[in-house]
Amino acid sequence: MSTNGKLFVVGFGPGNFEHITKRAVEALQESDYIIGYKTYVELIQGLLTDQTIISTGMTEEVSRAQEAVKQAELGKKVAVISSGDAGVYGMAGLVYEVLIEKGWKEETGVGIEVIPGISAINSCASLLGAPVMHDSCTISLSDHLTPWELIAKRVEAAAMADFVIALYNPRSGRRTRQIVETQKILLRYRSPDTPVGLVKSAYRDRQDIVITNLQDMLNHDIGMLTTVIIGNSSTFLYDDKIITPRGYQRKYTLNSEKQTLKPHQRLQKEAEPWALDQEALTESAGGVGLLTKAPEKKPASYEMAMEALSRVKGQAVKQSIQPIVQQKMESVFELAVSPGVANKQFTPKQMMTLAEVVGEKGTMEYTPNHKIVLKIPTMDPEVITGKLKSANFLLSPIGDVLTLKACDFCDGEKAESIPYADEIHRVLGGMSMPKELNIGFNGCGMACYSAVMDDIGIVFRKGKFDLFLGAKPVGRTAHPGQPVAEGIEPEQLVELITDIVGEYKQNAHPNERLFKYFKRSKKIQNFSYQDIAPKINIEPAPCED
């Protein structure tokens, strides 16, 4: 038996052996003493050999921590066990508190190791689908160690902030009102249809899973072994799975396979089932703003009764209804705008429109390809796109998409070729790509805008087009695209570029630039890769693509 005492604070996860970590098993088997709530000891009994077991009741956490410290100071190796994670409503904090009261210092005192486990919010979420993909919090409804008034404040704060909420210790035999009060608080801020998952004894023999909603959750059995997970305003149900999108409008960038831009279609519920049900603000008597559902919804019986009473009395009846049934949340709306494919001249109206839609909270960034990238916190992207379109802006998504830039030197006077640039943008502009794909288009043989330094370079010369593929525009090994074709007939250009882009989109690896794909595949369409770059031994730069 070791003469050096040590404390292991072990989280063993949901309770089955498949979800306990290797380090947790090692610590249990290395220990002289196992200290824990008797139900927890029973769950890990199969991992134990000849250790001394000290088990106590549910409410005796402090005495367990004190006994663990005492045995460790006597030179024993002691494992204090918690289900889930020991640092989440577990024993880790209490053990440290007991040590601190005794003047413990890490350099001179007994050793301590906290071994993490899978907390209930994670294990239960995995059984429900993906309910905690966005910001979430855990709240214990047990007022054994925390006053209920404080717990209620936390519930309300989490509801107001639209957190996904995991409720631990929701109800016991003697403690029944807390979950009822919690539901009342949440219904002031969230739709009654908000998805709720009830998971009892996750990954144990008596596991039970119920998927319900906020209005009906109390109609089901909820006890101390139940974890209640309540969705936010974007959470939705699909095939008995609770899903919370990773973002309210997913940093709405308007990516779509079909161009031109049709953002209103992206906001329809058929396209985004997580879109908010709440449509508009209406005014209640007394001027309190309430979020209501679709206009065709019938009024509640209470509201009908109040309306009837007001008619009988001939006066309005003030309703003491709490504000906000459900909140709309701002999202960052990202897109790029430009005066046109070849046009670089902004009008005063366009500049004023930009200032209006960006406001104080948004940002504008001018880019080398004559576009301005906008990032605007908003609840209504369609309003923004409508204003920008009315100012005759060309709208484009941003990110790993196809962009086209034409004629940098002149103002597009070479009008014979510009319609082909417009057509390429109409067909392909903004299309999602494995990696950002830039097409450079020059309207005359001067090639004053360095189109040959883009992924795909197009130069109009003597009534026909020359094509360059696979430029590497930056880095110490930068190089222009390879000239792969001369004299392409104008009526063949758009189809050829479409085929090249389609092949790259289908076959390139994720995050693989076109020049890398061209080099790897050795051929795009009928154009062969020529390894003509000089062989120079250069150390790779850490920031290079």
Secondary structure as UniProt FT lines:
FT   STRAND          6..11
FT   HELIX           17..19
FT   HELIX           22..30
FT   STRAND          33..37
FT   HELIX           38..43
FT   HELIX           45..47
FT   STRAND          52..56
FT   TURN            58..59
FT   HELIX           61..73
FT   TURN            74..75
FT   STRAND          77..82
FT   TURN            86..87
FT   HELIX           92..101
FT   TURN            102..103
FT   TURN            106..108
FT   STRAND          111..115
FT   HELIX           120..128
FT   STRAND          129..130
FT   TURN            131..132
FT   STRAND          136..140
FT   HELIX           148..160
FT   TURN            161..162
FT   STRAND          164..168
FT   HELIX           177..187
FT   TURN            188..189
FT   TURN            192..193
FT   STRAND          195..200
FT   TURN            202..203
FT   TURN            205..206
FT   STRAND          208..213
FT   TURN            214..216
FT   HELIX           217..219
FT   TURN            224..225
FT   STRAND          226..230
FT   TURN            233..234
FT   STRAND          236..238
FT   TURN            239..240
FT   STRAND          241..243
FT   HELIX           263..266
FT   TURN            269..271
FT   TURN            273..274
FT   STRAND          280..283
FT   TURN            285..286
FT   STRAND          289..292
FT   TURN            295..296
FT   HELIX           301..313
FT   STRAND          331..338
FT   HELIX           348..358
FT   TURN            359..361
FT   STRAND          363..366
FT   TURN            368..369
FT   STRAND          372..378
FT   HELIX           381..390
FT   TURN            391..392
FT   STRAND          394..396
FT   STRAND          401..406
FT   TURN            415..417
FT   HELIX           418..428
FT   TURN            429..430
FT   STRAND          437..442
FT   TURN            445..446
FT   HELIX           451..453
FT   STRAND          456..461
FT   TURN            462..463
FT   STRAND          464..469
FT   TURN            476..477
FT   STRAND          482..488
FT   HELIX           490..507
FT   TURN            510..511
FT   HELIX           514..521
FT   STRAND          523..524
FT   TURN            525..526
FT   STRAND          527..528
FT   TURN            542..543
//
